[in-house]
Amino acid sequence: MDRGHAYKEHLGAFLNVMHNGNNIWELPFGLPAELELQTEWGNLSLVPVEPGQRPRLELSPGSADNIAVHVDKQGDAVRVSLDPQRSFKWLAGGWECRATLYVPRDVRAHLQTNAGSVSVRDLNGCELGIKVNTGKIDLASVYGLVHLSADAGSVTGRDVGGYFDVETQAGSVRLDILDLQPGEHRVRATTGSVRLELARGLDVCIETHTSLGSVRNRYPSRPTAATKLLLSTEMGSVRVDEGSSFGPGRRPSVPSAPTAPSWPQVPSAPAREDPELERILKMVEAGELSAQDADELLRALGRV
């Protein structure tokens, strides 16, 4: 075994146990800070690291007995996986997995969970790729290059801006947008509603589409604008309203993107069978259930 390979193995083993015994693991970022995280289930929060503190991951006290944390650095990226402990028993309950990650505001983060939620707060100039199979994604005061995907669940955002590529298969999208960078933005839902509130004064071309549902656009749209916003849903409604706030006079810096953004790819997870969801989608397709009733039923079942 050569010295370089032995060093990498030693570094990986060191990072896997690098914590202080209080459910805290350091995240040894380089420049730029790059994060990749995968977990089967759980509630994840991404927040800015405090001044003078180091980037880190913290587990809630009730999660430590259920979750094994693995931290590894491959190339420029810090990779984190949260896995069930070997002693963990699914049928015994106690499924808590709550993790908070303290990261630089301009982090490049790819996060994926099969079931749970992802919350992101107060990041600026970031690049996010977030994939949730079943659950919800919630953003607040986030500005950057944003790719969000939920198979069965909701996507919400307040005071957000930058580039957007947002998709949900069965669920709703609600975004309160302060600014849109020039280029093409896409927000789409297969079954569910799309509702946006845009800050005043944005120069934007808005295109809407729905196969089965209604469209209401109350925001000024200019066909030749450099910023294009494409909104669509197959079964549901599209609503665009003008907010009370004005767009920023000076835009924060974001990762560069071409006119048609090439979004970061989130690794795909094995598909999970969901008979109830499949049954609802088939009823909507057959005309036995309206899109609005389907959305309410999904909410009642906790899918949205």
C-alpha positions in Angstrom: 0.0 0.0 0.0 1.5 3.4 -1.0 1.8 6.2 1.4 -0.8 8.4 -0.3 -3.5 5.7 -0.2 -2.7 4.9 3.4 -3.1 8.6 4.2 -6.5 8.8 2.5 -7.7 5.8 4.5 -6.4 7.3 7.7 -8.1 10.6 6.9 -11.4 8.9 6.2 -11.4 6.9 9.4 -10.5 10.1 11.3 -13.4 12.1 9.8 -15.9 9.3 10.6 -15.2 9.7 14.4 -14.4 13.4 14.5 -16.8 14.6 17.1 -16.6 15.8 20.7 -19.0 13.4 22.3 -21.9 15.8 22.4 -23.5 14.7 19.1 -21.4 17.2 17.1 -19.3 16.4 14.0 -17.1 18.9 12.3 -17.5 19.5 8.6 -14.0 20.1 7.1 -14.9 22.2 4.1 -12.4 23.7 1.7 -13.0 26.6 -0.6 -15.5 26.7 -2.0 -17.5 24.7 0.6 -19.1 21.6 -1.0 -21.5 19.3 0.8 -23.2 16.0 -0.2 -25.6 14.5 2.2 -27.8 11.4 2.0 -30.2 9.9 4.6 -33.1 7.4 4.5 -35.4 9.6 6.7 -35.2 12.6 9.0 -35.6 16.3 9.4 -32.6 18.3 8.1 -31.9 22.0 8.7 -29.3 24.0 6.9 -28.3 27.3 8.5 -25.3 29.6 8.4 -22.4 28.9 10.8 -22.0 31.6 13.5 -19.1 34.0 13.2 -16.0 32.6 14.8 -17.4 29.0 14.9 -16.5 26.0 12.7 -18.9 24.3 10.3 -20.5 21.3 11.9 -23.3 18.8 12.1 -25.4 18.5 15.3 -27.8 15.7 16.1 -30.7 16.3 18.5 -30.4 14.4 21.8 -33.1 12.0 20.8 -31.5 11.1 17.5 -28.0 9.9 18.6 -29.3 6.4 19.6 -30.9 5.9 16.2 -28.4 7.4 13.8 -24.9 6.5 12.7 -23.1 9.6 11.3 -20.4 9.1 8.7 -18.3 12.1 7.5 -15.8 11.7 4.6 -14.0 14.0 2.4 -13.6 13.0 -1.3 -11.9 15.5 -3.4 -13.3 19.0 -2.6 -16.6 17.7 -1.3 -17.5 16.7 2.3 -19.8 13.7 2.2 -22.2 12.9 5.0 -24.5 9.9 5.4 -27.0 9.4 8.2 -27.8 5.7 8.6 -29.9 3.7 11.1 -27.8 2.2 13.8 -27.4 -1.6 13.7 -29.5 -1.9 16.9 -32.3 0.3 15.4 -35.6 -1.5 15.0 -38.1 0.1 12.6 -41.1 -1.6 14.3 -40.2 -0.4 17.7 -40.8 3.3 16.9 -38.6 6.1 18.0 -37.7 7.1 14.5 -36.4 10.6 15.4 -33.6 11.9 13.2 -33.1 15.6 13.5 -29.9 17.1 12.2 -28.8 20.7 11.9 -25.9 21.6 9.6 -24.0 24.8 10.2 -22.4 25.8 6.9 -21.0 28.9 5.1 -23.6 31.1 3.6 -22.4 30.4 0.0 -22.2 26.6 0.4 -22.7 24.3 -2.6 -25.0 21.6 -1.1 -26.6 18.5 -2.5 -29.1 16.9 0.0 -31.3 13.9 -0.4 -33.7 12.1 1.9 -36.2 9.4 1.1 -38.7 10.5 3.8 -38.7 13.6 5.9 -38.1 17.4 5.5 -35.4 19.8 4.5 -35.3 23.3 5.9 -32.9 26.0 4.7 -32.4 29.4 6.3 -30.4 32.6 5.6 -28.0 31.5 2.9 -26.7 33.9 0.2 -24.8 33.1 -3.0 -25.4 29.4 -2.4 -26.0 26.5 -4.8 -28.6 24.0 -3.6 -29.7 20.7 -5.0 -32.4 19.2 -2.8 -34.3 15.9 -3.4 -37.1 14.6 -1.2 -39.0 11.5 -2.1 -41.7 11.9 0.5 -41.9 15.0 2.6 -41.4 18.7 2.3 -38.8 21.4 1.4 -38.9 24.8 3.1 -36.7 27.8 2.3 -36.5 31.2 4.0 -34.3 34.1 3.1 -32.3 32.1 0.6 -30.6 33.6 -2.5 -28.7 31.5 -5.0 -28.9 28.8 -7.7 -31.8 26.6 -6.5 -32.8 23.1 -7.7 -35.6 21.5 -5.7 -37.5 18.3 -6.3 -40.2 16.5 -4.3 -41.9 13.3 -5.5 -44.8 13.4 -3.0 -44.7 16.5 -0.9 -44.7 20.3 -0.8 -42.2 23.0 -1.6 -42.4 26.4 0.1 -40.1 29.4 0.1 -40.3 32.9 1.6 -38.1 35.9 0.8 -36.1 33.9 -1.8 -34.3 34.9 -5.0 -31.8 33.8 -7.7 -32.3 31.0 -10.2 -35.0 28.5 -9.8 -35.8 25.0 -11.1 -38.5 23.5 -8.9 -40.6 20.3 -9.4 -43.1 18.2 -7.4 -44.9 15.2 -8.7 -47.8 15.1 -6.2 -48.0 18.2 -4.0 -48.0 22.0 -4.1 -45.4 24.8 -4.7 -45.6 28.1 -2.8 -42.9 30.7 -3.4 -42.6 34.3 -2.2 -39.9 35.6 -4.6 -38.0 38.8 -4.1 -35.8 38.6 -7.2 -35.2 36.6 -10.3 -31.8 36.5 -12.1 -31.9 36.9 -15.9 -32.4 33.5 -17.6 -35.0 30.8 -17.7 -36.7 29.6 -14.5 -39.1 26.6 -14.2 -41.7 25.7 -11.6 -43.9 22.7 -12.3 -46.2 20.3 -10.5 -47.7 17.1 -11.9 -50.6 17.0 -9.5 -51.1 20.0 -7.3 -51.1 23.8 -7.3 -48.4 26.3 -8.2 -48.7 29.7 -6.4 -46.1 32.5 -6.6 -46.0 35.9 -5.2 -43.4 38.2 -6.9 -41.9 41.3 -5.6 -42.9 44.5 -7.4 -40.9 45.9 -10.3 -39.4 42.7 -11.7 -38.9 42.7 -15.5 -40.1 39.2 -16.3 -41.9 37.2 -19.0 -44.4 34.8 -17.4 -45.7 31.7 -19.3 -48.3 29.5 -17.7 -49.8 26.1 -18.5 -52.2 23.6 -17.0 -53.9 20.6 -18.6 -56.6 20.3 -16.1 -57.1 23.3 -13.8 -57.2 27.1 -13.8 -54.7 29.9 -14.4 -54.7 33.3 -12.8 -51.8 35.8 -13.5 -52.0 39.2 -11.8 -48.4 40.1 -12.4 -47.2 42.4 -15.3 -45.5 40.2 -17.9 -43.2 41.6 -20.7 -42.7 39.1 -23.6 -39.2 40.3 -24.5 -37.8 40.4 -20.9 -34.4 38.7 -20.3 -36.0 36.8 -17.4 -38.4 34.1 -18.3 -40.6 32.3 -15.7 -42.3 29.0 -16.9 -45.0 27.8 -14.6 -47.0 24.6 -15.2 -49.1 21.9 -13.7 -50.9 19.0 -15.3 -53.7 18.7 -12.7 -54.1 21.8 -10.5 -54.1 25.6 -10.5 -51.5 28.2 -11.3 -51.6 31.5 -9.5 -49.2 34.5 -9.8 -49.7 37.6 -7.6 -47.9 40.8 -7.1 -46.4 41.2 -3.6 -46.2 44.3 -1.4 -42.4 44.5 -1.3 -40.1 45.7 -4.1 -37.2 43.8 -5.7 -33.7 44.5 -4.4 -31.9 47.5 -5.9 -28.6 45.6 -5.9 -28.5 41.8 -6.5 -26.4 39.6 -4.3 -23.8 37.5 -6.2 -24.8 33.9 -7.1 -23.0 31.1 -8.8 -22.8 31.8 -12.6 -25.4 30.1 -14.8 -26.1 30.2 -18.5 -29.3 31.5 -20.0 -30.9 28.0 -19.6 -29.4 27.0 -16.3 -27.6 23.6 -16.0 -28.9 22.5 -12.6 -26.9 20.4 -10.2 -27.9 16.8 -10.3 -29.0 15.1 -7.1 -28.3 11.3 -7.0 -31.5 9.3 -7.5 -32.7 7.0 -4.8 -34.5 3.7 -5.3 -38.2 4.3 -6.0 -40.6 3.3 -3.2 -43.9 1.8 -3.8 -46.8 3.9 -2.6 -50.1 2.1 -3.4 -52.3 4.9 -2.0 -50.5 7.6 -4.1 -50.8 5.4 -7.2 -54.5 4.9 -6.6 -55.1 8.6 -6.2 -53.3 9.5 -9.4 -55.2 6.9 -11.3 -58.5 8.2 -10.0 -57.6 11.7 -11.1 -56.5 10.4 -14.5 -59.8 8.6 -14.9 -61.8 11.7 -14.0 -63.1 10.1 -10.8 -61.4 12.6 -8.6 -60.7 16.3 -9.1 -57.3 17.8 -8.8 -58.5 19.9 -5.8 -59.9 16.8 -4.1 -56.8 14.9 -4.8 -54.7 17.6 -3.2 -56.9 17.6 -0.1 -56.7 13.8 0.1 -52.9 13.9 -0.1 -52.8 16.4 2.7 -55.0 14.3 4.8 -52.7 11.3 4.2 -49.7 13.3 5.1 -48.2 13.1 1.6 -48.1 16.9 1.2 
